[in-house]
Amino acid sequence: MPRSNAADPIPLSQPDITEAEIRGVVETLRSGRLSTGPRLEEFERLIALRVGRRHGVGVSSGTAGLHLALLALGVKPDDEVITPALSFVASANCILYVGATPVFIDCDPRTLNMRPREVEKHITDKTKAIVAVEVFGNPAGMSDLAALSTKYEIPLIEDACEGLGGRYLDDPIGRYGRLAVFGFYPNKQITTGEGGMIVTDDDRIADLCRSLRNHGRPTDSTVADEGLGSCLVHERLGYNYRLSELHAALGVAQMRRLDELIEARQRVAAAYTRRLMGNTDLILPTVEPDTFMSWFVYVVRLSDRFTADDRNYIIEGLHRHDVGAADYFPPIPMLPFYRRMFGYKPGDYPVAESVSQRTIALPFFNRLSDREVDLVCQTLELMMTRIAFARS
């Protein structure tokens, strides 16, 4: 279904909300139960069922889920955790939250994920976990990382925040590692506004995460085990990372439409690929064989003859023409905070740095029409042509 007014500016992203989602939230408001109730339980069940896990633990964000995952695994100060250099900052920030040290791995230039052989080179006696990200929802290399985790008996946390609904062969994203974490920000495959979900097959870890998200209160099972009956008895240091019933109600309605939402995003991605595949100055997203992509964003890369300044000029030009665009992502070690804290310098992660200087995220959402895709591509190529003309 097209957007209501195709003459409006084209945003970078837009959630797909229907009357079903609105009705679910309104019914929850009228129920009088707004926190930790049946909608959350249903949302947890739907996510766990979709990815074939025993447990789902709803939390306030994907970042909160990653933080709790590390806590549940016992990662502590002076430990090291391996994670990608090219990712959203949360996949590294969560490591700092527990006082551990991130060990960054440069990315594969095709898939943009960590190379398993590079991960193996950086494993030491201090390595206590691996936080592996499916960058832009691409699961390439995840099965090898899971095997590496088993070989070295180091727990793998799958940062699946960008990949709900995707799979490699018969394995859905979210099935790799000891735990996986999903995020539901408004630009994701499904949204709860803000929210996240931890999934695992480990009963103890699931129980611990449920306690940690709720101020360290005992869960039903720990109450039964230890004879604790008050919700004001706190067994451990915990956090207010609960996912509300309102957010969960939105998530339940979105999960019931997940296949429809994924299909719409595949249509938009295919339209971009058809339109841009003949442009030799663009590197389009790489989808490995046997991979089913659940598209999070559509990010193109300029060829090496373009500079970071050229990329920025193109993005500014798209904005001037009312077309949303953004650079995705700067390498985490090159962010000012990480450079100040750890002393990273340009050239430390050459692939991630080169890639990030030329990425452009194009408008991507379910109701983007083919006409709008064509308009975006025309504007992109116009800006690229202007740079070529200025050099001639």
C-alpha positions, 0 to 999 in steps of 0.5 A, a space after each residue: 500500500 503506498 504512502 498517503 501523500 507521495 508528494 511529501 518528502 521521502 523519510 529515511 524510515 517509517 514504521 508500518 502501523 495499521 489499525 490492528 496495532 492501534 486496536 491492540 494498544 487501545 485494548 491494553 489501555 482499557 484493560 488497566 494492566 500496563 506493566 508485566 502482564 499477559 501481553 508481554 508473556 504473549 510477545 515473548 512466546 511469539 518471538 521465542 517460537 519464531 526463532 525456535 528458542 525455549 525462552 523470550 525475555 522482553 526488555 526495554 531496548 536491544 541495548 538493555 538486552 545486551 547488557 543483561 546478557 553479559 551480566 547473566 554470563 558473569 562478564 566482569 571488569 578486566 575481562 575481554 569481549 570480542 565485538 565488531 569494529 563496524 556496528 552500532 555503538 550499543 554492541 560495544 557500549 554494553 561491554 563497558 557497562 559491565 566494566 570489561 574491555 571491548 576487543 574490536 575486529 575489522 570487518 569482511 569487505 563483502 559481508 561487513 561482518 567479523 571474519 571468524 579467522 580474525 576473531 580466533 586470532 584475538 582469543 586470549 585467556 581473558 576472552 570471556 564472551 563474543 558479541 557477534 553482530 549480523 550487520 544490516 541483518 546479514 547472518 554471513 559467518 555466524 555459523 562459523 562463529 558459533 562453531 568457534 565459540 564451541 571450540 574455545 568454550 567461550 559463550 557467543 551472544 548474537 546481536 540479532 537486533 537488525 535481523 529478525 526473520 532472516 535465516 541461513 540455511 535452516 537456522 533462523 537469526 536468533 538461534 546462534 549462540 548461548 543467547 541472542 538479542 533483538 531490538 524493536 526500534 521504529 526502523 526495524 522489521 517490527 517495532 514496539 516503539 522502544 524495546 528488545 528481547 533476549 532469547 535463550 534455551 538456558 533456563 537459568 540464564 532466562 530466569 536471571 535475566 527476568 530478575 535483572 530486568 526487574 530491579 533484581 526481584 525474584 522470579 516466580 521460580 526463585 520465590 518457590 525455591 527460596 520461600 521469598 514472597 514479597 515483590 520488595 525482596 531484591 536478591 541482587 543488583 538489578 535494573 529497570 529494564 522492563 518492557 511495558 504492556 503497551 509496548 508488548 501489545 504493539 509487538 504482538 500485533 506486529 509479530 502477527 504480521 511479520 511475514 507480511 512486513 518482511 515480504 514488503 521489505 524484500 520488495 523494496 530491496 529488490 526494487 533498489 537492486 534492479 534500479 542500481 545494479 548497472 551502476 559501476 560506481 556503487 557497491 550494493 548489499 551482498 547476500 550470500 548463497 543460502 541466506 534469506 535476508 530480512 532487510 533492516 536497511 538498504 545501504 549502498 557504498 560508493 566506489 573507491 574513487 569517491 571520498 568521504 567528502 564526496 559521500 557527505 556532499 551526496 547525502 546533503 544533496 539528497 536532503 536538499 531534494 527532500 530525500 532521507 539519507 544517512 551514513 551507516 556506521 562510523 567504526 566504533 573505535 573511531 568515535 570520539 569517546 572510544 578514541 579518548 578512552 583507548 587511544 585508537 587512531 585512524 588506520 587501526 581498522 582499515 576495512 571498516 574505516 574505508 567502508 564507513 567513509 562511503 556508505 549511504 543508507 537510502 530511504 527504506 520502509 515497507 510502503 516505499 513505492 517503486 516510483 519513489 525508489 526510482 526518484 531516490 535513485 535518480 537523485 542519488 545518481 544526479 549527485 554522483 554525476 555532479 561530482 564527476 562533472 566537477 572533476 572533469 
